Amino acid sequence: MSRASNFVTKPVRLAIYNRDDCQCIICGERDINKLSLDHIVAEANGGTHDTRNLVTMCISCNSSKRDMPLKAFCLKKGYNWPAIRAKVNRAKRASIDTQVAKQAINQAGGWQNYKQNGTKVLYQF
């Protein structure tokens, strides 16, 4: 398992997925097994692991984007930048609830069970 998949705890990861409607902010992928987290401002450019700097992105979009600025990536690939910028701005302002995420993971019998069951979102705010 890579370091990148462990830079936040599972409850924080799930809370961010939930905050972002459990879908890639770029392409809309919803399969939790294909989701990852991406830094709005890349670590290479001084970005942190703060939840306001992390958004849900599928592995495919995340791999394609690399450490490219999000706006540049969207414009290069022809994605709707104004709509994606709105999602990013919402993510920067929204809070996350890690306690509820912990309960959801525990209710499923652990992170792997949560993912294996294809659960999208076990809880609502």
N, CA, C and O atoms as a GROMACS GRO file, in nm:
protein
  500
    1MET      N    1   0.085  -0.118   0.000
    1MET     CA    2   0.000   0.000   0.000
    1MET      C    3   0.089   0.124   0.000
    1MET      O    4   0.185   0.131   0.076
    2SER      N    5   0.058   0.218  -0.083
    2SER     CA    6   0.142   0.337  -0.095
    2SER      C    7   0.117   0.434   0.019
    2SER      O    8   0.012   0.432   0.083
    3ARG      N    9   0.215   0.519   0.043
    3ARG     CA   10   0.201   0.622   0.145
    3ARG      C   11   0.084   0.714   0.114
    3ARG      O   12   0.015   0.760   0.204
    4ALA      N   13   0.062   0.739  -0.015
    4ALA     CA   14  -0.044   0.830  -0.056
    4ALA      C   15  -0.181   0.784  -0.005
    4ALA      O   16  -0.266   0.867   0.025
    5SER      N   17  -0.201   0.653   0.003
    5SER     CA   18  -0.332   0.604   0.048
    5SER      C   19  -0.347   0.613   0.200
    5SER      O   20  -0.456   0.589   0.252
    6ASN      N   21  -0.241   0.646   0.271
    6ASN     CA   22  -0.246   0.649   0.417
    6ASN      C   23  -0.221   0.786   0.478
    6ASN      O   24  -0.194   0.795   0.598
    7PHE      N   25  -0.228   0.893   0.401
    7PHE     CA   26  -0.195   1.023   0.459
    7PHE      C   27  -0.307   1.081   0.543
    7PHE      O   28  -0.287   1.182   0.611
    8VAL      N   29  -0.425   1.020   0.539
    8VAL     CA   30  -0.534   1.056   0.630
    8VAL      C   31  -0.594   0.926   0.683
    8VAL      O   32  -0.582   0.821   0.620
    9THR      N   33  -0.659   0.934   0.798
    9THR     CA   34  -0.722   0.815   0.854
    9THR      C   35  -0.845   0.776   0.772
    9THR      O   36  -0.899   0.857   0.697
   10LYS      N   37  -0.888   0.653   0.788
   10LYS     CA   38  -1.006   0.604   0.714
   10LYS      C   39  -1.131   0.687   0.746
   10LYS      O   40  -1.205   0.722   0.654
   11PRO      N   41  -1.157   0.721   0.874
   11PRO     CA   42  -1.275   0.804   0.902
   11PRO      C   43  -1.268   0.942   0.835
   11PRO      O   44  -1.369   0.993   0.788
   12VAL      N   45  -1.149   1.002   0.832
   12VAL     CA   46  -1.136   1.133   0.766
   12VAL      C   47  -1.160   1.116   0.616
   12VAL      O   48  -1.229   1.197   0.554
   13ARG      N   49  -1.102   1.011   0.558
   13ARG     CA   50  -1.122   0.983   0.415
   13ARG      C   51  -1.272   0.968   0.384
   13ARG      O   52  -1.322   1.030   0.289
   14LEU      N   53  -1.342   0.886   0.463
   14LEU     CA   54  -1.485   0.865   0.439
   14LEU      C   55  -1.564   0.994   0.458
   14LEU      O   56  -1.657   1.020   0.382
   15ALA      N   57  -1.529   1.073   0.558
   15ALA     CA   58  -1.599   1.200   0.580
   15ALA      C   59  -1.579   1.295   0.462
   15ALA      O   60  -1.671   1.368   0.425
   16ILE      N   61  -1.460   1.295   0.404
   16ILE     CA   62  -1.435   1.379   0.285
   16ILE      C   63  -1.515   1.326   0.167
   16ILE      O   64  -1.576   1.404   0.093
   17TYR      N   65  -1.515   1.194   0.147
   17TYR     CA   66  -1.596   1.136   0.039
   17TYR      C   67  -1.741   1.179   0.056
   17TYR      O   68  -1.806   1.220  -0.041
   18ASN      N   69  -1.792   1.169   0.177
   18ASN     CA   70  -1.932   1.205   0.201
   18ASN      C   71  -1.956   1.354   0.174
   18ASN      O   72  -2.056   1.392   0.113
   19ARG      N   73  -1.863   1.437   0.221
   19ARG     CA   74  -1.875   1.582   0.197
   19ARG      C   75  -1.886   1.611   0.047
   19ARG      O   76  -1.957   1.702   0.005
   20ASP      N   77  -1.814   1.532  -0.033
   20ASP     CA   78  -1.810   1.552  -0.178
   20ASP      C   79  -1.912   1.464  -0.252
   20ASP      O   80  -1.895   1.434  -0.370
   21ASP      N   81  -2.017   1.423  -0.182
   21ASP     CA   82  -2.125   1.341  -0.238
   21ASP      C   83  -2.076   1.207  -0.291
   21ASP      O   84  -2.137   1.148  -0.381
   22CYS      N   85  -1.967   1.159  -0.235
   22CYS     CA   86  -1.911   1.028  -0.269
   22CYS      C   87  -1.894   1.010  -0.420
   22CYS      O   88  -1.933   0.908  -0.478
   23GLN      N   89  -1.835   1.113  -0.481
   23GLN     CA   90  -1.808   1.105  -0.624
   23GLN      C   91  -1.688   1.190  -0.661
   23GLN      O   92  -1.655   1.287  -0.592
   24CYS      N   93  -1.623   1.152  -0.769
   24CYS     CA   94  -1.509   1.229  -0.820
   24CYS      C   95  -1.557   1.368  -0.859
   24CYS      O   96  -1.657   1.381  -0.931
   25ILE      N   97  -1.488   1.470  -0.813
   25ILE     CA   98  -1.530   1.607  -0.845
   25ILE      C   99  -1.507   1.640  -0.993
   25ILE      O  100  -1.562   1.737  -1.044
   26ILE      N  101  -1.428   1.559  -1.062
   26ILE     CA  102  -1.399   1.584  -1.203
   26ILE      C  103  -1.499   1.512  -1.294
   26ILE      O  104  -1.572   1.576  -1.369
   27CYS      N  105  -1.502   1.379  -1.287
   27CYS     CA  106  -1.581   1.300  -1.383
   27CYS      C  107  -1.711   1.244  -1.325
   27CYS      O  108  -1.795   1.194  -1.400
   28GLY      N  109  -1.727   1.250  -1.193
   28GLY     CA  110  -1.849   1.200  -1.131
   28GLY      C  111  -1.848   1.052  -1.096
   28GLY      O  112  -1.950   0.998  -1.054
   29GLU      N  113  -1.734   0.984  -1.112
   29GLU     CA  114  -1.725   0.841  -1.076
   29GLU      C  115  -1.773   0.822  -0.933
   29GLU      O  116  -1.738   0.900  -0.845
   30ARG      N  117  -1.856   0.717  -0.909
   30ARG     CA  118  -1.915   0.695  -0.778
   30ARG      C  119  -1.872   0.564  -0.712
   30ARG      O  120  -1.907   0.541  -0.596
   31ASP      N  121  -1.800   0.479  -0.781
   31ASP     CA  122  -1.759   0.351  -0.722
   31ASP      C  123  -1.654   0.379  -0.615
   31ASP      O  124  -1.543   0.424  -0.646
   32ILE      N  125  -1.689   0.352  -0.489
   32ILE     CA  126  -1.599   0.385  -0.378
   32ILE      C  127  -1.463   0.316  -0.392
   32ILE      O  128  -1.363   0.366  -0.342
   33ASN      N  129  -1.460   0.203  -0.460
   33ASN     CA  130  -1.334   0.132  -0.480
   33ASN      C  131  -1.244   0.200  -0.583
   33ASN      O  132  -1.127   0.164  -0.596
   34LYS      N  133  -1.298   0.296  -0.654
   34LYS     CA  134  -1.220   0.371  -0.753
   34LYS      C  135  -1.191   0.513  -0.708
   34LYS      O  136  -1.134   0.592  -0.784
   35LEU      N  137  -1.230   0.547  -0.586
   35LEU     CA  138  -1.212   0.683  -0.537
   35LEU      C  139  -1.082   0.697  -0.459
   35LEU      O  140  -1.032   0.601  -0.399
   36SER      N  141  -1.029   0.817  -0.461
   36SER     CA  142  -0.910   0.852  -0.384
   36SER      C  143  -0.924   0.997  -0.341
   36SER      O  144  -1.027   1.060  -0.366
   37LEU      N  145  -0.822   1.048  -0.278
   37LEU     CA  146  -0.822   1.189  -0.240
   37LEU      C  147  -0.713   1.260  -0.318
   37LEU      O  148  -0.609   1.203  -0.349
   38ASP      N  149  -0.739   1.385  -0.349
   38ASP     CA  150  -0.640   1.466  -0.420
   38ASP      C  151  -0.625   1.599  -0.347
   38ASP      O  152  -0.719   1.652  -0.289
   39HIS      N  153  -0.504   1.651  -0.353
   39HIS     CA  154  -0.477   1.783  -0.294
   39HIS      C  155  -0.518   1.891  -0.394
   39HIS      O  156  -0.481   1.885  -0.511
   40ILE      N  157  -0.594   1.988  -0.347
   40ILE     CA  158  -0.629   2.102  -0.432
   40ILE      C  159  -0.501   2.175  -0.470
   40ILE      O  160  -0.475   2.201  -0.588
   41VAL      N  161  -0.422   2.209  -0.370
   41VAL     CA  162  -0.287   2.262  -0.393
   41VAL      C  163  -0.193   2.144  -0.366
   41VAL      O  164  -0.186   2.095  -0.254
   42ALA      N  165  -0.122   2.100  -0.469
   42ALA     CA  166  -0.036   1.983  -0.458
   42ALA      C  167   0.070   2.001  -0.350
   42ALA      O  168   0.116   2.112  -0.322
   43GLU      N  169   0.107   1.889  -0.290
   43GLU     CA  170   0.213   1.892  -0.189
   43GLU      C  171   0.340   1.953  -0.248
   43GLU      O  172   0.411   2.027  -0.180
   44ALA      N  173   0.367   1.922  -0.373
   44ALA     CA  174   0.487   1.974  -0.440
   44ALA      C  175   0.485   2.127  -0.448
   44ALA      O  176   0.589   2.192  -0.462
   45ASN      N  177   0.364   2.182  -0.439
   45ASN     CA  178   0.350   2.329  -0.446
   45ASN      C  179   0.316   2.389  -0.308
   45ASN      O  180   0.266   2.501  -0.300
   46GLY      N  181   0.343   2.315  -0.202
   46GLY     CA  182   0.320   2.366  -0.068
   46GLY      C  183   0.186   2.330  -0.006
   46GLY      O  184   0.155   2.379   0.103
   47GLY      N  185   0.107   2.246  -0.072
   47GLY     CA  186  -0.022   2.206  -0.018
   47GLY      C  187  -0.008   2.114   0.102
   47GLY      O  188   0.094   2.046   0.118
   48THR      N  189  -0.110   2.113   0.186
   48THR     CA  190  -0.108   2.033   0.309
   48THR      C  191  -0.214   1.923   0.302
   48THR      O  192  -0.290   1.914   0.206
   49HIS      N  193  -0.218   1.840   0.407
   49HIS     CA  194  -0.318   1.735   0.419
   49HIS      C  195  -0.444   1.785   0.492
   49HIS      O  196  -0.529   1.704   0.529
   50ASP      N  197  -0.456   1.914   0.512
   50ASP     CA  198  -0.575   1.971   0.575
   50ASP      C  199  -0.698   1.932   0.492
   50ASP      O  200  -0.692   1.932   0.369
   51THR      N  201  -0.808   1.901   0.559
   51THR     CA  202  -0.928   1.856   0.487
   51THR      C  203  -0.981   1.960   0.389
   51THR      O  204  -1.049   1.925   0.292
   52ARG      N  205  -0.951   2.087   0.413
   52ARG     CA  206  -0.996   2.192   0.320
   52ARG      C  207  -0.910   2.195   0.194
   52ARG      O  208  -0.943   2.266   0.099
   53ASN      N  209  -0.801   2.119   0.193
   53ASN     CA  210  -0.714   2.110   0.075
   53ASN      C  211  -0.728   1.974   0.007
   53ASN      O  212  -0.651   1.942  -0.084
   54LEU      N  213  -0.823   1.893   0.050
   54LEU     CA  214  -0.842   1.760  -0.008
   54LEU      C  215  -0.981   1.748  -0.068
   54LEU      O  216  -1.080   1.793  -0.009
   55VAL      N  217  -0.988   1.687  -0.185
   55VAL     CA  218  -1.116   1.661  -0.251
   55VAL      C  219  -1.118   1.517  -0.301
   55VAL      O  220  -1.014   1.454  -0.319
   56THR      N  221  -1.238   1.467  -0.322
   56THR     CA  222  -1.256   1.332  -0.374
   56THR      C  223  -1.232   1.332  -0.524
   56THR      O  224  -1.289   1.412  -0.598
   57MET      N  225  -1.146   1.241  -0.567
   57MET     CA  226  -1.117   1.227  -0.708
   57MET      C  227  -1.098   1.079  -0.736
   57MET      O  228  -1.045   1.006  -0.653
   58CYS      N  229  -1.142   1.034  -0.852
   58CYS     CA  230  -1.121   0.893  -0.885
   58CYS      C  231  -0.973   0.871  -0.916
   58CYS      O  232  -0.900   0.965  -0.947
   59ILE      N  233  -0.933   0.747  -0.908
   59ILE     CA  234  -0.793   0.713  -0.929
   59ILE      C  235  -0.748   0.754  -1.070
   59ILE      O  236  -0.636   0.800  -1.088
   60SER      N  237  -0.835   0.736  -1.168
   60SER     CA  238  -0.800   0.771  -1.306
   60SER      C  239  -0.775   0.921  -1.322
   60SER      O  240  -0.672   0.960  -1.378
   61CYS      N  241  -0.867   1.003  -1.275
   61CYS     CA  242  -0.848   1.149  -1.286
   61CYS      C  243  -0.728   1.194  -1.203
   61CYS      O  244  -0.649   1.277  -1.248
   62ASN      N  245  -0.714   1.137  -1.083
   62ASN     CA  246  -0.603   1.174  -0.996
   62ASN      C  247  -0.469   1.140  -1.061
   62ASN      O  248  -0.376   1.220  -1.056
   63SER      N  249  -0.460   1.022  -1.122
   63SER     CA  250  -0.336   0.982  -1.189
   63SER      C  251  -0.305   1.071  -1.308
   63SER      O  252  -0.190   1.105  -1.333
   64SER      N  253  -0.408   1.109  -1.381
   64SER     CA  254  -0.388   1.195  -1.498
   64SER      C  255  -0.346   1.336  -1.458
   64SER      O  256  -0.265   1.400  -1.524
   65LYS      N  257  -0.404   1.384  -1.348
   65LYS     CA  258  -0.377   1.520  -1.303
   65LYS      C  259  -0.236   1.536  -1.248
   65LYS      O  260  -0.172   1.639  -1.270
   66ARG      N  261  -0.189   1.435  -1.176
   66ARG     CA  262  -0.058   1.440  -1.109
   66ARG      C  263  -0.051   1.561  -1.018
   66ARG      O  264  -0.139   1.580  -0.934
   67ASP      N  265   0.055   1.644  -1.032
   67ASP     CA  266   0.065   1.764  -0.949
   67ASP      C  267   0.033   1.891  -1.028
   67ASP      O  268   0.070   2.001  -0.990
   68MET      N  269  -0.038   1.872  -1.141
   68MET     CA  270  -0.080   1.985  -1.222
   68MET      C  271  -0.186   2.065  -1.146
   68MET      O  272  -0.270   2.006  -1.078
   69PRO      N  273  -0.184   2.198  -1.154
   69PRO     CA  274  -0.291   2.275  -1.091
   69PRO      C  275  -0.427   2.230  -1.145
   69PRO      O  276  -0.441   2.201  -1.264
   70LEU      N  277  -0.526   2.225  -1.059
   70LEU     CA  278  -0.658   2.174  -1.095
   70LEU      C  279  -0.718   2.249  -1.214
   70LEU      O  280  -0.773   2.187  -1.305
   71LYS      N  281  -0.709   2.381  -1.212
   71LYS     CA  282  -0.766   2.459  -1.322
   71LYS      C  283  -0.698   2.424  -1.454
   71LYS      O  284  -0.764   2.407  -1.556
   72ALA      N  285  -0.568   2.415  -1.453
   72ALA     CA  286  -0.494   2.382  -1.576
   72ALA      C  287  -0.533   2.243  -1.627
   72ALA      O  288  -0.549   2.222  -1.747
   73PHE      N  289  -0.547   2.148  -1.535
   73PHE     CA  290  -0.587   2.013  -1.572
   73PHE      C  291  -0.725   2.013  -1.637
   73PHE      O  292  -0.745   1.954  -1.743
   74CYS      N  293  -0.820   2.081  -1.573
   74CYS     CA  294  -0.957   2.085  -1.625
   74CYS      C  295  -0.963   2.150  -1.763
   74CYS      O  296  -1.030   2.099  -1.853
   75LEU      N  297  -0.894   2.259  -1.778
   75LEU     CA  298  -0.895   2.328  -1.908
   75LEU      C  299  -0.827   2.244  -2.016
   75LEU      O  300  -0.875   2.238  -2.129
   76LYS      N  301  -0.717   2.179  -1.981
   76LYS     CA  302  -0.645   2.094  -2.077
   76LYS      C  303  -0.731   1.977  -2.123
   76LYS      O  304  -0.730   1.941  -2.241
   77LYS      N  305  -0.806   1.918  -2.030
   77LYS     CA  306  -0.887   1.799  -2.060
   77LYS      C  307  -1.029   1.833  -2.106
   77LYS      O  308  -1.104   1.743  -2.143
   78GLY      N  309  -1.065   1.961  -2.104
   78GLY     CA  310  -1.197   2.001  -2.150
   78GLY      C  311  -1.309   1.982  -2.049
   78GLY      O  312  -1.426   1.976  -2.086
   79TYR      N  313  -1.275   1.972  -1.921
   79TYR     CA  314  -1.377   1.960  -1.817
   79TYR      C  315  -1.436   2.097  -1.786
   79TYR      O  316  -1.375   2.200  -1.812
   80ASN      N  317  -1.556   2.097  -1.730
   80ASN     CA  318  -1.629   2.219  -1.698
   80ASN      C  319  -1.566   2.285  -1.574
   80ASN      O  320  -1.605   2.257  -1.461
   81TRP      N  321  -1.469   2.372  -1.598
   81TRP     CA  322  -1.396   2.435  -1.487
   81TRP      C  323  -1.486   2.514  -1.392
   81TRP      O  324  -1.468   2.500  -1.270
   82PRO      N  325  -1.581   2.596  -1.438
   82PRO     CA  326  -1.665   2.670  -1.342
   82PRO      C  327  -1.742   2.577  -1.248
   82PRO      O  328  -1.755   2.607  -1.129
   83ALA      N  329  -1.793   2.466  -1.298
   83ALA     CA  330  -1.867   2.371  -1.214
   83ALA      C  331  -1.773   2.304  -1.114
   83ALA      O  332  -1.808   2.286  -0.997
   84ILE      N  333  -1.654   2.267  -1.158
   84ILE     CA  334  -1.558   2.203  -1.069
   84ILE      C  335  -1.507   2.302  -0.965
   84ILE      O  336  -1.490   2.267  -0.848
   85ARG      N  337  -1.483   2.426  -1.007
   85ARG     CA  338  -1.439   2.530  -0.911
   85ARG      C  339  -1.545   2.548  -0.803
   85ARG      O  340  -1.510   2.567  -0.686
   86ALA      N  341  -1.673   2.543  -0.839
   86ALA     CA  342  -1.781   2.556  -0.741
   86ALA      C  343  -1.776   2.441  -0.640
   86ALA      O  344  -1.797   2.462  -0.521
   87LYS      N  345  -1.749   2.319  -0.688
   87LYS     CA  346  -1.738   2.204  -0.597
   87LYS      C  347  -1.618   2.220  -0.504
   87LYS      O  348  -1.628   2.189  -0.385
   88VAL      N  349  -1.508   2.269  -0.556
   88VAL     CA  350  -1.388   2.290  -0.475
   88VAL      C  351  -1.415   2.396  -0.369
   88VAL      O  352  -1.377   2.380  -0.253
   89ASN      N  353  -1.478   2.505  -0.409
   89ASN     CA  354  -1.509   2.612  -0.313
   89ASN      C  355  -1.602   2.563  -0.203
   89ASN      O  356  -1.588   2.600  -0.087
   90ARG      N  357  -1.698   2.479  -0.240
   90ARG     CA  358  -1.789   2.421  -0.141
   90ARG      C  359  -1.710   2.333  -0.044
   90ARG      O  360  -1.731   2.338   0.077
   91ALA      N  361  -1.619   2.253  -0.098
   91ALA     CA  362  -1.537   2.164  -0.015
   91ALA      C  363  -1.451   2.244   0.082
   91ALA      O  364  -1.431   2.202   0.197
   92LYS      N  365  -1.399   2.356   0.038
   92LYS     CA  366  -1.314   2.439   0.124
   92LYS      C  367  -1.392   2.496   0.242
   92LYS      O  368  -1.335   2.520   0.349
   93ARG      N  369  -1.522   2.520   0.222
   93ARG     CA  370  -1.604   2.580   0.327
   93ARG      C  371  -1.672   2.478   0.418
   93ARG      O  372  -1.706   2.510   0.532
   94ALA      N  373  -1.691   2.357   0.368
   94ALA     CA  374  -1.769   2.257   0.441
   94ALA      C  375  -1.687   2.192   0.553
   94ALA      O  376  -1.565   2.178   0.544
   95SER      N  377  -1.758   2.154   0.656
   95SER     CA  378  -1.692   2.079   0.764
   95SER      C  379  -1.717   1.931   0.740
   95SER      O  380  -1.805   1.892   0.663
   96ILE      N  381  -1.639   1.849   0.808
   96ILE     CA  382  -1.658   1.705   0.798
   96ILE      C  383  -1.685   1.649   0.937
   96ILE      O  384  -1.645   1.709   1.037
   97ASP      N  385  -1.751   1.536   0.944
   97ASP     CA  386  -1.784   1.473   1.071
   97ASP      C  387  -1.718   1.337   1.077
   97ASP      O  388  -1.772   1.239   1.025
   98THR      N  389  -1.602   1.330   1.139
   98THR     CA  390  -1.528   1.204   1.145
   98THR      C  391  -1.591   1.106   1.243
   98THR      O  392  -1.574   0.985   1.226
   99GLN      N  393  -1.662   1.153   1.344
   99GLN     CA  394  -1.726   1.061   1.440
   99GLN      C  395  -1.834   0.980   1.371
   99GLN      O  396  -1.845   0.859   1.394
  100VAL      N  397  -1.913   1.043   1.288
  100VAL     CA  398  -2.018   0.972   1.214
  100VAL      C  399  -1.953   0.875   1.116
  100VAL      O  400  -2.003   0.764   1.097
  101ALA      N  401  -1.842   0.915   1.053
  101ALA     CA  402  -1.772   0.827   0.961
  101ALA      C  403  -1.718   0.704   1.034
  101ALA      O  404  -1.726   0.592   0.983
  102LYS      N  405  -1.663   0.724   1.154
  102LYS     CA  406  -1.614   0.610   1.234
  102LYS      C  407  -1.728   0.513   1.262
  102LYS      O  408  -1.711   0.391   1.252
  103GLN      N  409  -1.844   0.566   1.298
  103GLN     CA  410  -1.960   0.482   1.326
  103GLN      C  411  -2.001   0.402   1.202
  103GLN      O  412  -2.035   0.285   1.213
  104ALA      N  413  -1.998   0.466   1.086
  104ALA     CA  414  -2.035   0.397   0.962
  104ALA      C  415  -1.938   0.284   0.930
  104ALA      O  416  -1.980   0.176   0.889
  105ILE      N  417  -1.809   0.308   0.950
  105ILE     CA  418  -1.708   0.204   0.926
  105ILE      C  419  -1.726   0.090   1.024
  105ILE      O  420  -1.722  -0.027   0.985
  106ASN      N  421  -1.747   0.123   1.152
  106ASN     CA  422  -1.768   0.019   1.253
  106ASN      C  423  -1.894  -0.061   1.226
  106ASN      O  424  -1.896  -0.183   1.243
  107GLN      N  425  -2.000   0.008   1.185
  107GLN     CA  426  -2.127  -0.058   1.155
  107GLN      C  427  -2.110  -0.159   1.041
  107GLN      O  428  -2.175  -0.264   1.040
  108ALA      N  429  -2.023  -0.129   0.946
  108ALA     CA  430  -1.999  -0.218   0.833
  108ALA      C  431  -1.904  -0.332   0.869
  108ALA      O  432  -1.888  -0.426   0.792
  109GLY      N  433  -1.841  -0.324   0.986
  109GLY     CA  434  -1.747  -0.426   1.027
  109GLY      C  435  -1.605  -0.398   0.984
  109GLY      O  436  -1.523  -0.489   0.977
  110GLY      N  437  -1.576  -0.272   0.954
  110GLY     CA  438  -1.440  -0.231   0.915
  110GLY      C  439  -1.435  -0.171   0.776
  110GLY      O  440  -1.529  -0.182   0.698
  111TRP      N  441  -1.323  -0.107   0.748
  111TRP     CA  442  -1.304  -0.035   0.621
  111TRP      C  443  -1.316  -0.128   0.500
  111TRP      O  444  -1.383  -0.094   0.403
  112GLN      N  445  -1.251  -0.244   0.505
  112GLN     CA  446  -1.255  -0.335   0.390
  112GLN      C  447  -1.398  -0.383   0.364
  112GLN      O  448  -1.440  -0.390   0.249
  113ASN      N  449  -1.471  -0.416   0.468
  113ASN     CA  450  -1.611  -0.455   0.450
  113ASN      C  451  -1.692  -0.341   0.393
  113ASN      O  452  -1.777  -0.360   0.306
  114TYR      N  453  -1.666  -0.221   0.443
  114TYR     CA  454  -1.736  -0.103   0.393
  114TYR      C  455  -1.717  -0.091   0.242
  114TYR      O  456  -1.813  -0.072   0.168
  115LYS      N  457  -1.592  -0.103   0.199
  115LYS     CA  458  -1.561  -0.092   0.056
  115LYS      C  459  -1.611  -0.212  -0.024
  115LYS      O  460  -1.665  -0.195  -0.133
  116GLN      N  461  -1.595  -0.333   0.028
  116GLN     CA  462  -1.636  -0.453  -0.043
  116GLN      C  463  -1.786  -0.459  -0.066
  116GLN      O  464  -1.832  -0.514  -0.166
  117ASN      N  465  -1.862  -0.403   0.026
  117ASN     CA  466  -2.007  -0.403   0.010
  117ASN      C  467  -2.054  -0.300  -0.090
  117ASN      O  468  -2.174  -0.289  -0.118
  118GLY      N  469  -1.960  -0.222  -0.145
  118GLY     CA  470  -1.996  -0.124  -0.246
  118GLY      C  471  -2.077  -0.009  -0.190
  118GLY      O  472  -2.147   0.061  -0.263
  119THR      N  473  -2.068   0.010  -0.060
  119THR     CA  474  -2.145   0.114   0.006
  119THR      C  475  -2.102   0.250  -0.047
  119THR      O  476  -1.983   0.280  -0.053
  120LYS      N  477  -2.198   0.330  -0.085
  120LYS     CA  478  -2.167   0.465  -0.133
  120LYS      C  479  -2.158   0.560  -0.013
  120LYS      O  480  -2.052   0.615   0.016
  121VAL      N  481  -2.268   0.577   0.056
  121VAL     CA  482  -2.272   0.664   0.173
  121VAL      C  483  -2.364   0.596   0.274
  121VAL      O  484  -2.481   0.570   0.245
  122LEU      N  485  -2.312   0.568   0.392
  122LEU     CA  486  -2.391   0.503   0.496
  122LEU      C  487  -2.464   0.603   0.585
  122LEU      O  488  -2.547   0.564   0.667
  123TYR      N  489  -2.433   0.727   0.570
  123TYR     CA  490  -2.492   0.826   0.660
  123TYR      C  491  -2.515   0.956   0.587
  123TYR      O  492  -2.455   0.982   0.482
  124GLN      N  493  -2.601   1.036   0.642
  124GLN     CA  494  -2.633   1.167   0.584
  124GLN      C  495  -2.614   1.275   0.690
  124GLN      O  496  -2.633   1.250   0.809
  125PHE      N  497  -2.577   1.393   0.648
  125PHE     CA  498  -2.565   1.504   0.740
  125PHE      C  499  -2.695   1.578   0.748
  125PHE      O  500  -2.706   1.677   0.821
   0.00000   0.00000   0.00000
